[in-house]
Amino acid sequence: MDTATTTAQTNKTSPVCSYNEWDLLEEVIVGVVDGAMVPSWHTIYKVTIPGGQDKEVNEMSKQIEQYRLPYPKRMVEAATNNLKQFVHILESEGVVVRRPDLFNHSASFNTPAWKILNGFCSANPRDVFIVIGNEIIEAPMADRGRYFEAWAYRSLLKEYFKGGAKWTAVPKPQLLDELYDQDYKFPAPGEKMRYVINEFEPTFDAADFVRFGRDIVVQKSHVTNSFGIDWLQRHLGDDYRIHVVDSLCPQALHIDTTLVPLAPGKVLVNPVNLDVNKLPDFLKSWDILIAPEPNRTPKTLYGTNVISHWVNMNVLSIDEERVVVEKSQEYMIKALKDWGFKPIVCEFEDYYPFLGSFHCSTLDVRRRGELKSYA
């Protein structure tokens, strides 16, 4: 049986089917911020959050590690209102929206080697899972505080599996101290990039990958190592080709503020975080759309204290034309129109403190399309 026939059968029999970032979106999981907790473990956050190695931030981190601190109620309510508007837009555009179960992120937990005061939240399913065809893959995340984050989605995972989808979990990492450089310092200008994690065991966040059909692009980061990338390539086999790009961002964490596929032949690229002359060969025939500078609003400036200010790139494609984008990002909205897209605006700045935007906050479960090569 050839691949095209197998793909067509998968599309008909599985509730989960998605090969790229732009086919018509039919079903999506959108995260929730209920019960969000300020992360209590900061080995990774000290590196990935802008200004994370500042003395004042470090001192605050030490205090947080001693107490369970929920996100302030006003922040949760504001982000929830953003999510309601986003969900309404998606449903109005014909997309089925699913939500995770509520989960107790305030609970302490431990393994035989370490213990954590509390978890984080269920805001960003894109970090936790990657969908490849009819398979949902749970990521082996390097952040101890997110060790049980997938539990909030268990009801959905079981439902999708019973409906015919594949459900795979990468081997659960031990996350021993040996994985981390506790004395990490950013490389000096001109030095080779290095990361707070090493190759002790395979780890990755799913949000460090973006899908172009048979080609998948990934960046190494402070949570994604070569061991994890190799594990996924071997698991997927010869039907897929994984390409590694080198991020120039010292806080490298998740590729969806660096390189974002928008449609066949069109990819949005961060002009600061990537060298456009060193993109994978299969993109040489593509239109390289250089992301405009982000608009700086008071809320955006506040949110980008904890996430990249290039969060304007963190958009969600509903199909090859419709793209959900933050309402305040006028430069991006204009650029999308100029490139032939139909931007759909939504207020989402109050979501930024929960470490994401539209792409992060979603997991596209089903898109109407087939496995193809776009090289």
C-alpha positions as CSV (number, residue, x, y, z in Angstrom):
1,M,0.0,0.0,0.0
2,D,1.5,3.4,-1.0
3,T,1.9,6.4,1.3
4,A,-0.9,8.4,-0.5
5,T,-3.4,5.6,0.1
6,T,-2.3,5.2,3.7
7,T,-2.7,8.9,4.3
8,A,-6.1,9.0,2.7
9,Q,-7.3,6.2,5.0
10,T,-5.8,7.9,8.0
11,N,-7.7,11.1,7.2
12,K,-11.0,9.1,7.2
13,T,-10.5,6.9,10.2
14,S,-8.7,9.0,12.8
15,P,-10.0,11.9,14.8
16,V,-6.4,13.2,14.9
17,C,-4.7,14.2,11.6
18,S,-2.4,17.1,11.0
19,Y,0.7,17.3,8.8
20,N,1.6,21.0,8.7
21,E,0.7,24.4,10.1
22,W,-1.6,25.8,7.4
23,D,-4.1,23.2,6.1
24,L,-7.8,23.9,7.0
25,L,-8.1,23.7,10.7
26,E,-11.0,21.5,11.8
27,E,-10.4,20.8,15.5
28,V,-8.0,22.3,18.0
29,I,-7.2,22.1,21.7
30,V,-7.1,25.6,23.4
31,G,-5.4,25.8,26.8
32,V,-6.7,27.2,30.1
33,V,-5.1,29.4,32.7
34,D,-7.3,28.3,35.7
35,G,-5.2,27.3,38.6
36,A,-1.9,28.7,37.1
37,M,1.0,28.8,39.5
38,V,4.2,30.8,39.4
39,P,6.9,28.2,38.6
40,S,8.8,27.3,41.7
41,W,11.9,25.8,40.0
42,H,14.1,28.2,38.1
43,T,17.1,26.5,36.7
44,I,15.7,26.9,33.1
45,Y,13.8,30.1,33.7
46,K,16.8,32.0,34.9
47,V,18.2,31.5,31.3
48,T,15.1,31.7,29.1
49,I,13.3,34.6,30.6
50,P,14.7,37.9,29.4
51,G,16.7,39.4,32.2
52,G,16.7,36.1,34.0
53,Q,20.3,36.4,35.2
54,D,19.7,39.8,36.7
55,K,20.5,39.9,40.5
56,E,17.1,41.2,41.4
57,V,15.4,38.5,39.4
58,N,17.6,35.9,41.0
59,E,16.8,37.1,44.5
60,M,13.0,37.0,43.7
61,S,13.5,33.5,42.3
62,K,15.0,32.3,45.6
63,Q,11.9,33.6,47.4
64,I,9.5,32.0,45.0
65,E,11.2,28.6,45.5
66,Q,10.1,28.8,49.2
67,Y,6.4,29.4,48.7
68,R,3.5,28.3,46.5
69,L,2.4,31.3,44.6
70,P,-0.7,31.3,42.4
71,Y,-1.0,33.8,39.6
72,P,-2.9,36.8,40.8
73,K,-6.7,36.5,40.3
74,R,-6.9,39.6,38.1
75,M,-4.3,38.2,35.7
76,V,-6.1,34.9,35.4
77,E,-9.4,36.7,34.8
78,A,-7.9,39.0,32.1
79,A,-6.3,36.1,30.3
80,T,-9.5,34.0,30.5
81,N,-11.4,36.8,28.8
82,N,-8.8,36.8,26.0
83,L,-9.2,33.1,25.7
84,K,-13.0,33.4,25.5
85,Q,-12.7,35.9,22.6
86,F,-10.2,33.6,20.9
87,V,-12.4,30.5,21.2
88,H,-15.4,32.5,19.9
89,I,-13.4,33.5,16.9
90,L,-12.3,30.0,16.2
91,E,-15.8,28.6,16.5
92,S,-17.2,31.4,14.4
93,E,-14.7,30.3,11.7
94,G,-16.0,26.7,11.8
95,V,-13.3,25.2,14.1
96,V,-14.2,22.6,16.8
97,V,-12.6,23.7,20.1
98,R,-11.7,21.3,22.9
99,R,-10.3,22.3,26.3
100,P,-8.2,20.4,28.9
101,D,-9.5,19.3,32.2
102,L,-8.8,21.4,35.3
103,F,-5.7,20.2,37.1
104,N,-4.2,20.9,40.5
105,H,-0.9,22.6,39.6
106,S,-0.4,23.8,43.2
107,A,0.4,20.2,44.4
108,S,3.9,19.3,45.3
109,F,5.5,16.3,43.7
110,N,8.7,14.4,43.7
111,T,10.7,11.6,42.1
112,P,13.3,9.5,43.9
113,A,15.9,12.1,42.9
114,W,14.2,15.5,43.3
115,K,11.1,17.3,44.6
116,I,9.1,20.3,43.3
117,L,7.0,22.7,45.3
118,N,4.4,23.2,42.6
119,G,3.7,22.9,38.9
120,F,2.9,25.6,36.3
121,C,-0.4,25.6,34.3
122,S,-2.3,24.2,31.4
123,A,-2.1,27.2,29.2
124,N,0.1,26.0,26.3
125,P,-0.6,22.5,24.9
126,R,1.8,23.3,22.0
127,D,4.7,22.9,24.4
128,V,3.6,19.5,25.6
129,F,2.5,17.7,22.5
130,I,3.2,17.5,18.8
131,V,0.8,16.0,16.2
132,I,2.4,14.2,13.3
133,G,-0.3,12.7,11.0
134,N,-2.7,10.6,13.2
135,E,-0.2,10.5,16.1
136,I,-0.1,12.6,19.2
137,I,3.3,12.5,20.8
138,E,3.9,13.6,24.4
139,A,7.2,15.6,24.7
140,P,9.9,14.7,27.2
141,M,10.1,18.2,28.7
142,A,13.3,19.3,30.5
143,D,11.4,21.5,33.0
144,R,10.8,19.7,36.2
145,G,7.9,21.9,37.1
146,R,6.0,20.7,34.0
147,Y,6.6,17.0,34.6
148,F,2.9,16.1,35.0
149,E,1.4,18.8,32.7
150,A,0.2,16.3,30.2
151,W,-2.2,14.9,32.8
152,A,-4.7,17.8,32.2
153,Y,-5.2,16.4,28.7
154,R,-5.6,12.7,29.6
155,S,-9.4,12.6,29.0
156,L,-8.9,14.0,25.5
157,L,-6.0,11.7,24.7
158,K,-8.0,8.6,25.7
159,E,-10.9,9.8,23.6
160,Y,-8.7,10.4,20.6
161,F,-7.0,7.0,21.0
162,K,-10.4,5.2,21.3
163,G,-11.4,6.9,18.1
164,G,-8.5,5.5,16.2
165,A,-5.6,7.9,16.8
166,K,-2.1,6.9,17.8
167,W,-0.8,8.0,21.2
168,T,2.9,7.9,22.0
169,A,4.9,9.2,25.0
170,V,8.6,9.7,24.5
171,P,10.5,8.0,27.4
172,K,9.9,10.0,30.5
173,P,13.2,11.8,31.4
174,Q,14.8,11.4,34.8
175,L,15.7,15.1,34.9
176,L,18.6,14.5,37.3
177,D,21.0,17.3,38.2
178,E,23.4,15.8,35.7
179,L,21.2,17.2,32.9
180,Y,21.7,20.8,33.9
181,D,24.5,23.3,34.0
182,Q,23.8,24.9,37.4
183,D,26.5,27.6,36.8
184,Y,25.4,28.5,33.3
185,K,26.5,31.8,31.8
186,F,25.5,33.1,28.4
187,P,28.2,32.8,25.7
188,A,30.3,35.9,25.1
189,P,29.9,37.6,21.7
190,G,31.5,35.4,19.1
191,E,31.4,32.3,21.2
192,K,29.5,29.2,20.1
193,M,26.0,28.9,21.5
194,R,25.6,26.6,24.5
195,Y,22.6,25.6,26.6
196,V,21.6,25.1,30.1
197,I,20.9,21.4,29.3
198,N,23.3,18.8,27.9
199,E,22.9,15.5,26.2
200,F,22.4,13.4,29.3
201,E,19.1,12.0,28.0
202,P,16.6,12.9,25.3
203,T,14.5,16.0,26.1
204,F,12.5,18.4,24.0
205,D,9.5,20.8,24.1
206,A,7.2,20.1,21.2
207,A,7.0,23.9,20.5
208,D,10.6,23.8,19.2
209,F,9.3,22.0,16.1
210,V,7.2,23.3,13.2
211,R,5.8,21.1,10.4
212,F,6.1,21.4,6.7
213,G,4.6,18.1,5.6
214,R,7.4,15.6,5.2
215,D,9.9,18.2,6.4
216,I,10.0,19.3,10.0
217,V,12.2,22.1,11.3
218,V,13.5,22.2,14.9
219,Q,15.8,24.5,16.8
220,K,18.1,23.3,19.7
221,S,17.3,25.3,22.8
222,H,17.5,25.4,26.5
223,V,14.9,22.6,26.7
224,T,15.5,20.7,23.4
225,N,18.8,18.8,22.8
226,S,20.2,16.8,20.0
227,F,19.4,13.5,21.8
228,G,15.7,14.4,21.8
229,I,15.8,15.5,18.1
230,D,17.5,12.2,17.2
231,W,14.9,10.2,19.1
232,L,12.0,11.8,17.2
233,Q,13.7,11.4,13.8
234,R,14.3,7.7,14.5
235,H,10.7,7.3,15.8
236,L,9.2,8.9,12.7
237,G,11.4,7.0,10.2
238,D,12.1,7.8,6.6
239,D,8.8,9.4,5.8
240,Y,9.9,12.5,7.5
241,R,13.1,14.7,7.4
242,I,14.0,16.8,10.5
243,H,16.1,19.9,9.8
244,V,17.9,21.7,12.6
245,V,18.3,25.5,12.5
246,D,20.6,27.5,14.7
247,S,18.9,30.1,16.8
248,L,20.9,33.3,17.5
249,C,18.7,34.1,20.5
250,P,20.6,33.7,23.8
251,Q,17.3,32.7,25.5
252,A,16.3,30.2,22.8
253,L,13.1,28.6,23.8
254,H,10.4,27.5,21.3
255,I,10.7,28.1,17.6
256,D,7.3,29.8,17.1
257,T,8.7,33.3,17.6
258,T,11.6,32.5,15.2
259,L,10.3,30.6,12.2
260,V,6.6,30.1,11.4
261,P,5.2,28.4,8.3
262,L,2.1,30.3,7.1
263,A,1.2,28.6,3.7
264,P,2.8,26.5,1.1
265,G,5.8,28.4,-0.2
266,K,5.6,31.2,2.5
267,V,7.4,31.1,5.8
268,L,7.7,33.9,8.4
269,V,11.2,34.4,9.7
270,N,12.6,36.4,12.6
271,P,15.4,38.6,11.2
272,V,17.3,38.8,14.5
273,N,17.1,35.2,15.7
274,L,17.9,33.5,12.4
275,D,20.5,33.9,9.6
276,V,18.2,33.8,6.6
277,N,21.2,32.6,4.5
278,K,21.4,29.4,6.6
279,L,17.9,28.1,6.3
280,P,17.3,24.4,5.3
281,D,17.8,23.8,1.6
282,F,14.2,22.8,1.0
283,L,13.2,26.4,1.9
284,K,15.3,28.0,-0.9
285,S,12.4,28.0,-3.3
286,W,10.1,29.5,-0.6
287,D,9.1,33.2,-0.1
288,I,11.0,34.2,3.1
289,L,8.7,36.7,4.8
290,I,10.8,38.9,7.2
291,A,8.8,39.6,10.3
292,P,8.2,43.3,11.0
293,E,9.3,44.9,14.3
294,P,6.7,44.3,17.0
295,N,4.5,47.1,18.1
296,R,5.4,48.1,21.7
297,T,2.3,48.7,23.8
298,P,2.3,49.0,27.6
299,K,0.8,45.5,28.0
300,T,3.2,44.0,25.4
301,L,6.1,45.5,27.2
302,Y,4.9,44.0,30.5
303,G,4.3,40.6,28.9
304,T,7.6,40.5,27.2
305,N,9.4,40.7,30.5
306,V,8.8,37.0,30.6
307,I,8.5,36.0,26.9
308,S,10.2,37.1,23.6
309,H,9.1,40.6,22.3
310,W,8.8,38.8,19.0
311,V,5.6,37.2,20.3
312,N,4.0,39.1,17.4
313,M,5.1,36.2,15.2
314,N,3.2,33.7,17.4
315,V,0.1,33.5,15.1
316,L,-2.3,30.7,14.3
317,S,-3.2,29.8,10.7
318,I,-6.8,28.6,10.2
319,D,-6.0,27.9,6.6
320,E,-3.7,29.2,3.8
321,E,-5.2,32.7,4.1
322,R,-6.8,33.2,7.5
323,V,-4.3,34.0,10.3
324,V,-5.2,35.0,13.9
325,V,-3.0,37.8,15.1
326,E,-2.8,40.1,18.1
327,K,-5.0,43.2,17.7
328,S,-2.3,45.6,18.8
329,Q,0.3,44.3,16.3
330,E,-0.5,46.8,13.5
331,Y,2.8,46.2,11.7
332,M,2.2,42.5,11.5
333,I,-1.4,42.9,10.5
334,K,-0.3,45.2,7.6
335,A,2.5,42.9,6.6
336,L,0.1,39.9,6.5
337,K,-2.3,41.8,4.3
338,D,0.5,42.8,2.0
339,W,1.6,39.2,1.7
340,G,-1.9,38.1,0.6
341,F,-3.2,36.8,3.9
342,K,-6.5,37.6,5.7
343,P,-5.6,38.5,9.3
344,I,-8.2,38.0,12.0
345,V,-7.5,40.2,15.0
346,C,-8.0,39.2,18.6
347,E,-7.0,40.8,21.9
348,F,-4.4,38.5,23.5
349,E,-1.9,40.6,25.4
350,D,-3.2,39.6,28.8
351,Y,-2.3,36.0,27.9
352,Y,1.4,36.8,27.5
353,P,2.3,36.4,31.2
354,F,1.3,32.8,30.9
355,L,4.3,32.4,28.5
356,G,2.6,32.2,25.1
357,S,0.3,33.5,22.5
358,F,-2.0,32.0,19.8
359,H,0.3,29.3,18.5
360,C,1.5,28.3,22.0
361,S,-2.0,28.2,23.4
362,T,-3.3,25.7,20.8
363,L,-2.7,22.2,19.5
364,D,-4.2,21.6,16.1
365,V,-5.7,18.2,16.4
366,R,-7.1,17.9,12.9
367,R,-6.4,19.8,9.7
368,R,-8.0,18.8,6.3
369,G,-5.0,17.8,4.3
370,E,-2.6,15.0,3.3
371,L,1.1,14.2,3.8
372,K,3.1,16.0,1.1
373,S,6.6,17.2,0.4
374,Y,6.8,20.9,-0.2
375,A,10.5,20.9,-1.1
